């Protein structure tokens, strides 16, 4: 099968599966997300191992998965935060003790502990935000009387659409007109034309989302202008997230973080931009909801 064929096949299976899980929510969504977070953290640890840092894979992956699973029953950041802090605290303490016994001074223990925790924070927390975002409309009263089974999916569609549409616009505009490179030492294919096209595409996607989602999210806290501004911010966040993962891969001298998705790379390759845009969307909407 050609590379394009692999990409199309994965997308044909993956997109309906993701949409179905987002519609169901709850544990149907939390369990596969926790496994995905664990896989993403393991891929990050492999990048570290390529530069002679040996983090505690099992510990970091368990912490990343645990953060996601904790977000399912708590549903709000206020309820999630103490438990999440406890998981990260236990992971920190355990990795410190383990480093004392199995990582001597010549095995870069400082980097080992730091990267172990990074895997949980960098991957686990943003993936946990998916569940917090999914619960936000019902918890905040954005849904019309009687509720809507589509509300969780609808609110998550905002960062997903802004991220993916912005990325597509950046790719096509950059491929056509991107002579001036954005960060050639990190990602040679990214250009300033693609940067601005990505921001514009994300803003337009957010505007279209606002029109489509209003019948479901009747009390959404942002108007059209605010949603467009959030879309542009998500476009910027997507570029930062993409560049950050590219930086890690460049240091490890690999093209993809893994091979989990044929033709698409690893879990971390699919998450890179979302690891920034999901938290940005959640924090912005929580702040907007709190404003008078």
N, C-alpha and C positions, 0 to 999 in steps of 0.2 A: 504494500500500500504506500502511495506517495505521502510526503509530509503534509500536503494540503488535505489529502484524504483522511489522514489521522486527525488533523485538527477539526475537520467537519464532523467526523464520527464522534469525537469526544464532546463537541458542542451539542450535537443532536441528542446525546444521552444526558449530558450534564445539565443543560439549561432547564429542561422540564423537571429533572430531579430536584434541582435547587429551588425552583419555583414551588414545587409541591411541598417540600420541607418548610419553606418560609410560610406557606399558607397554613400548614398544620401547627407550627410553632411548638411550644412546650418541650417535652422530653424527646419527641420525634425529631426536633431540630437540635436540641442540646447534645444528644449522644453522638451523632455524626460530626457535629461541630467540634466536640471535645477531641475526637480522634483526629480530625483535620488539624487542630491546633497542636496536638502532640507531634504529628508528622512534620508540620512546619518548623517546630522547634528543633526536632532531630536534624532536619536539613540545615538549619542554622549551625548546629553543633558540628556537622560535617564540614561546613565551610571553615569553622575555627580549627578543626583537626588538620585541615590542609595547610595551615600555617603553624602547626606544632603546638596548638593549644588543645588540651584534652578535657573538655568540660564533662560534668556528670550527666550523661545523656538521660538516663532513666529518671533521675530526680527532676531535671528541668522539664522533661516531657510530661511527667506526672503533675507537676505544678501547673503547667500550661493547661492541661486537660481539666485539672481540678478547678481552676478559675472559671472555666466555661460552665462546668456542671453546677457550680455554686450560683451562677447567674440565673439559672432556670427557676428555682423556687423563690429567690429573693425578688427578682423583677425590677428593683429600683436600686440606684446607686447607693442610697442611704442605707439600705438593708444589706447590700452586697459588700460595701467597703470594709466593715470590720472583719468579715470572713475572708475576703480577698487579701487584706493586710496580714491576717493570720497565716494564710497559705504562703505568702511571700516571706514572712518572717521565719516560718519553719524551714522553708527551702534555703534561706540564707544561713540559718544556724546549722542545718544538716550539711550543707556544702562546706562550711567553714571547718566543722569537725572532721568531715571526710578528707578535706585537703590536708589536715594535720597528719593523717595516718597513711594516706595513699598518694599524696602529691607532695614530694619534697621540694626544697628550695630550687632545685635544678629543673623542676617540671612546671614552672611558671604558675604557682598556686594563686597569685592575685588575679591573673587573667582567667584561670580556670573558674574561680568563684564568680567573677564578674560576668563571664559569658554564660555560665549556668543560669544565673538570675536574669540575664538579658533575654534568654530564650523564653522564659515565662512571661516577662513584662512585654517584650516586643511583639510576641505572637499571641500569648494567652489572653492578655487584657483586651486588645482590640477585637478578638474573636468573641470574647464574652460580651462585648458591647452589642453584638448582633442581637442577643437575647434581651438586653435592656432596651434597645431601640424597639424591638418587636412588641414589648409590653407597654411602651410609653403612651401610645394613643389611648388605650383603655384606662390606664392609670391616671392620665391627665385629663380625661373627659373630652377628647377631641372628636369622638365618634358620635354620630347621630343617635338619638334615643332608640333603644333596641339593640344597639351595637352592630358591628359588622365583622364578619369573619375575615374580611380582606384588609382590615385596618393595619395589622402588623406588617403584612406584605407591602402595603401601600407606603408606609413610612420608610421601610428599608429600601424601597425602589428609588428613593431620592438619592442617597449616596451611591447606590449601585449604578444608576443611570448616569449621574454626573461623572463618576469615575470612568465608566466604560466608554461613554460617548466622547468625553474629553480625550481619553487615550486614543480613540480611533481618529478623531480630528487631528490630534497632534501627529499621529503616524502618517496619515495621508498628506497633510499639508507639509510636514517636514520632508517627506519623500519627494514631493514635487518641487518645493522651493527652498528647502532648508540648507543653504550654503554656509551660513554662519552658525557654528556649533555652540551649543549651550554649555556642555561640560565634556570636552573631548577626551580628557584623561580618565573619566569615569564611564561615560556612555557615548561613544563616538557617533551614534546615529541620532542623538537628540540635538535639535536646533532651536534657535530663538523663534523662528517662524512657527515651529511645532509647539513651542511653549505658549505663545499667544493664541494659537489656534485651539490648543487644549483648554485654556481658560474660557475662550469664547464658546466652545462646544459644550463645556460643562454648564456654563450659564444658560445657554439655550435649552439644554436638556432639563435643567431645573425649572425654567419657565414653563415648558411643556408639561412637566410633571405637576406643577402647581395647578394648572388648568384641569388636568385629568384627575387629580387626587381630591379636589375640593368636594365632590359629591360624597366621598367616603369620609374624609377628615374635615368635617364641617366646622370645627373650632380650631383648626391649625393655627398656631400662634404667629406665623409670619405671613405678611402680605406678599403680593407678587414681587415687589422690589426687594424685600428682604430675602425671599427665596432665591431670586436671581443672584443677589450678593453672596448668599451661602453657596450657591452652585459654583460661582467663580472661586470662592475660597476652597471648595472641595477639589476643583481643578488644579489649584496650586498645591494642595495637599497631596494629590495623586502624583504629581511630578516629583515632589520631595520624597514620597514613599518609594517610587520607582528608582530614583537615583540612589537612595540609601541602600536598597538591596543590590543595585548594580555595583556600588562601592564595595560591599562585602564580597561579591562574586569576583570582582576585579582583583581584590587582595588574594583571594583563594585561587585565582587563575582558572576559573571554570565558566562555562557558558550558561548553564542552567543549575538551579539549586538541587534538582533531582530529576527523576524520570517517571514520576507517578502518573502524569497525564501525557500519553503519547503525542508528540508534536507540540505540546504546550509547556513542557518542563515539569518542575516539581510543585508541591503545594505552596512553597514560599514564593515561587514565581507568579502564582495566581493570586496570592494575597498581598503582594508588595505594596501597591497603591492603597488598598483597602485598610491596611494596618494604620494608615494616617487618616484616611477620609471617614472611616466609621466613627472613631472617637471625636473628630472635629464636628461631625453632624450631631452626635449625641449631646456633646457639651453645649453647642450652639442652641439646640432646641430646648434643652433644660433651662438655659439662661433666658431664652426668649419667653418661655412659659412662666418664669418667675418674675419677669418685669411687669410693672403695673400697666 
